[in-house]
């Protein structure tokens, strides 16, 4: 009888823990997204978003941020160009637009006048240097020689020649 009570008690605790986790996750996501707007600029967790292909598309489009198109309790919908991606919440590092709107409003409230900066975020494109290349969120321009060599080898194996060329140019700085 005690064993049966222990098993039922254990199952009950597990069910309550899972339910509580689900409820808390929903509350957290609701709170996190309360100031979001369609069109916001999103910074991605590169190691998660990479599997969805959005990072390659962003590189080709010469974009630093994904565009927020929609969100639900389970997923976020991001765009790059004409393509829409359905990603898990954990793929979002931050909503840069919402953060800067908040910063702008905070300054405006304290200063009682318009701050000297814009509350929005614009897509910064660098036309001279081509696509903004980074690996796992780290720009190639900041990588050390060893890291460049490792990623160069990997890029060549995966036939990512544009990335390989950028890594070669970075390696020339060490010679």
C-alpha positions as CSV (number, residue, x, y, z in Angstrom):
1,X,0.0,0.0,0.0
2,X,2.8,2.4,0.8
3,X,4.5,1.6,-2.5
4,X,1.3,2.5,-4.4
5,X,1.0,5.8,-2.4
6,X,4.6,6.6,-3.2
7,X,4.2,5.9,-6.9
8,X,1.0,8.0,-7.1
9,X,2.7,10.7,-5.1
10,X,5.7,10.7,-7.4
11,X,3.6,10.8,-10.6
12,X,1.5,13.7,-9.1
13,X,4.7,15.7,-8.3
14,X,6.0,15.1,-11.8
15,X,2.7,16.2,-13.4
16,X,2.5,19.3,-11.2
17,X,6.1,20.2,-12.0
18,X,5.5,19.9,-15.8
19,X,2.3,21.9,-15.6
20,X,3.9,24.6,-13.5
21,X,6.9,24.8,-15.9
22,X,4.4,25.2,-18.8
23,X,2.5,27.9,-17.0
24,X,5.6,29.8,-16.0
25,X,7.0,29.6,-19.5
26,X,3.8,31.1,-20.9
27,X,3.8,33.9,-18.4
28,X,7.5,34.7,-19.1
29,X,6.9,34.8,-22.9
30,X,3.8,37.0,-22.5
31,X,5.8,39.4,-20.3
32,X,8.9,39.3,-22.6
33,X,6.8,40.1,-25.7
34,X,4.4,42.7,-24.3
35,X,6.2,45.6,-26.0
36,X,7.0,43.9,-29.3
37,X,5.7,45.1,-32.6
38,X,5.5,43.5,-36.0
39,X,8.6,44.6,-37.9
40,X,10.9,44.7,-34.9
41,X,14.6,43.9,-35.5
42,X,15.5,40.6,-33.8
43,X,19.0,39.4,-32.7
44,X,19.2,35.6,-33.0
45,X,21.0,33.0,-31.0
46,X,23.2,31.9,-33.9
47,X,23.8,28.3,-32.8
48,X,20.1,27.6,-32.7
49,X,18.9,29.6,-35.8
50,X,21.7,28.2,-37.9
51,X,19.9,24.9,-38.4
52,X,16.8,26.7,-39.8
53,X,18.8,28.4,-42.6
54,X,17.9,31.9,-41.6
55,X,21.5,32.9,-40.9
56,X,22.6,32.0,-44.4
57,X,19.7,34.0,-45.9
58,X,20.6,37.0,-43.7
59,X,24.2,36.8,-44.9
60,X,23.1,36.7,-48.5
61,X,20.7,39.6,-47.9
62,X,23.4,41.6,-46.1
63,X,21.3,41.9,-42.9
64,X,22.3,41.9,-39.2
65,X,18.8,41.4,-37.9
66,X,15.8,39.2,-38.7
67,X,12.4,41.0,-39.0
68,X,9.7,40.0,-36.4
69,X,6.5,39.0,-38.3
70,X,4.5,37.4,-35.5
71,X,4.7,35.3,-32.4
72,X,2.6,32.8,-30.4
73,X,3.1,30.9,-27.1
74,X,5.1,28.3,-28.9
75,X,6.9,29.9,-31.8
76,X,8.1,33.1,-33.3
77,X,7.8,34.0,-37.0
78,X,10.8,35.8,-38.5
79,X,11.4,37.1,-41.9
80,X,14.4,37.8,-44.1
81,X,13.6,39.0,-47.6
82,X,10.5,37.3,-48.8
83,X,11.0,34.1,-46.7
84,X,9.2,33.5,-43.4
85,X,10.8,31.2,-40.8
86,X,9.1,29.5,-37.9
87,X,11.6,29.3,-35.0
88,X,11.4,28.3,-31.3
89,X,11.5,31.1,-28.7
90,X,14.9,30.0,-27.6
91,X,16.3,31.1,-31.0
92,X,15.8,34.8,-30.0
93,X,18.7,36.5,-28.2
94,X,16.8,39.8,-27.9
95,X,14.4,42.2,-29.6
96,X,16.7,45.2,-30.4
97,X,13.8,47.4,-31.5
98,X,11.8,46.9,-28.3
99,X,14.9,47.5,-26.2
100,X,15.7,50.9,-27.9
101,X,12.0,52.0,-27.8
102,X,12.3,51.3,-24.0
103,X,15.6,53.3,-23.8
104,X,14.1,56.2,-25.7
105,X,10.9,56.3,-23.6
106,X,13.0,56.1,-20.4
107,X,15.2,59.1,-21.4
108,X,12.2,61.1,-22.7
109,X,10.4,60.6,-19.4
110,X,13.4,61.6,-17.3
111,X,14.6,64.5,-19.5
112,X,11.1,65.8,-20.2
113,X,12.2,66.4,-23.8
114,X,13.1,64.4,-26.9
115,X,16.4,62.6,-26.6
116,X,19.1,63.2,-29.2
117,X,18.7,59.6,-30.6
118,X,16.1,57.8,-32.5
119,X,14.0,55.2,-30.6
120,X,14.0,52.8,-33.6
121,X,16.5,50.5,-35.0
122,X,17.5,50.6,-38.7
123,X,19.1,47.8,-40.7
124,X,22.7,48.8,-41.0
125,X,24.2,47.5,-44.3
126,X,27.8,47.7,-45.2
127,X,27.8,47.8,-49.0
128,X,31.6,48.0,-49.2
129,X,32.5,44.9,-47.3
130,X,29.7,42.7,-48.7
131,X,27.7,40.4,-46.4
132,X,28.2,40.7,-42.7
133,X,30.1,37.4,-42.0
134,X,30.2,35.8,-38.6
135,X,30.5,32.3,-37.3
136,X,28.5,31.4,-34.2
137,X,27.8,35.0,-33.6
138,X,31.4,36.1,-33.7
139,X,32.4,38.4,-36.5
140,X,35.3,37.1,-38.6
141,X,37.2,40.4,-38.1
142,X,37.5,39.5,-34.4
143,X,38.7,35.9,-34.7
144,X,42.3,34.8,-33.8
145,X,44.5,33.0,-36.3
146,X,43.8,29.5,-34.9
147,X,40.0,30.0,-35.0
148,X,40.2,31.3,-38.5
149,X,42.2,28.2,-39.7
150,X,39.7,25.8,-38.1
151,X,36.7,27.5,-39.6
152,X,38.5,27.9,-43.0
153,X,39.0,24.1,-43.1
154,X,35.3,23.5,-42.2
155,X,34.1,26.1,-44.8
156,X,36.1,24.5,-47.6
157,X,34.7,21.0,-46.7
158,X,31.1,22.4,-46.7
159,X,31.8,24.3,-50.0
160,X,31.1,27.7,-48.4
161,X,33.5,29.6,-50.6
162,X,32.4,33.1,-49.8
163,X,33.0,32.4,-46.1
164,X,36.3,30.7,-46.9
165,X,37.5,33.8,-48.8
166,X,36.6,36.1,-45.9
167,X,38.5,33.8,-43.6
168,X,41.6,33.8,-45.9
169,X,41.5,37.6,-46.0
170,X,41.5,37.6,-42.2
171,X,44.4,35.1,-42.1
172,X,46.5,37.5,-44.2
173,X,46.4,40.0,-41.3
174,X,48.4,37.5,-39.3
175,X,51.3,37.2,-41.8
